[in-house]
Amino acid sequence: MLTLYDALRCPYCARVRIALGEKGVAYETVTIDLANRPAWLLEHNPPHGRVPILDDGGWMLPESSVIDEYLEERYPEPPLLPPDPGERAAARLLAFRFDDLGKPYYAVRRGEAGAEERLAHALTGLDHRLAGTPFLTGAAFGLADVAYLPWLLRMRDLMGVPLDGYPTLIRWLDRCAERPPVAAEIETVASLAA
C-alpha cells in the first residue's frame, strides 16, 4: 500500500490527496508537523525536507507535480490527462506555469507591496483561460485542475480573497466541488479555518 507523508495545511500535499482520490487509490497517511519536521524527512527529500512524499513500497518520491504524473502513469484509469497529445501537453504546460499564480499567492501571504495586484492579474488570466472550456485540463477534469485547486480553495476560504470579480473561475470551482476528492479537500480547508 502507498503511504503519503502529508500535512493538511500544505496545498502541495492537497494536490496529491486529490489525485489519489480521483484515481481511487488506497493509501495510508503519515502526518508531518511542518513546524517540527522530523530529521528523517530531510533524508527522503533533501535539502528542505518538504512534503508531500509518496512511499511506494520503500521507494520515496517527492514533489507534488512529479507524484501526480507518476500516479497518472501507474494508475492510468481513470485518466487525468486527455488522450490527445497536444491537449496533454497543454495541461502539463499549465501545471508547469503554476508559479504565475503561486508566486503572487505567497507574496500576498507575506504582505509584500503590490502582491494583491499581481494576484489579481493571475486570477484574471485563469478566468480568461476558463472562458472557453469547462476545466483547465480541457473538456474533462484533470491534472491541470488539480495543480491549481488547492491554492484557490485556500485563497477563498482561508485568506478571504474575493473571487466575485472572476465569474468563470467561480463556475469552475463550483464544477470541481462536485467531485468527491475536491469536496473532501474543501472540508479539509474548512477544518483549517476552525
Secondary structure, 3 states (H helix, E strand, C coil): CEEEEECCCCHHHHHHHHHHHHHCCCEEEEECCCCCCCHHHHHHCCCCCCCCEEEECCEEEECHHHHHHHHHHHCCCCCCCCCCHHHHHHHHHHHHCCHHHHHHHHHHHHCCCCHHHHHHHHHHHHHHHHHHCCECCECCCCHHHHHHHHHHHHHHHHHCCCCCCCHHHHHHHHHHHCCHHHHHHHHHHHHHHC
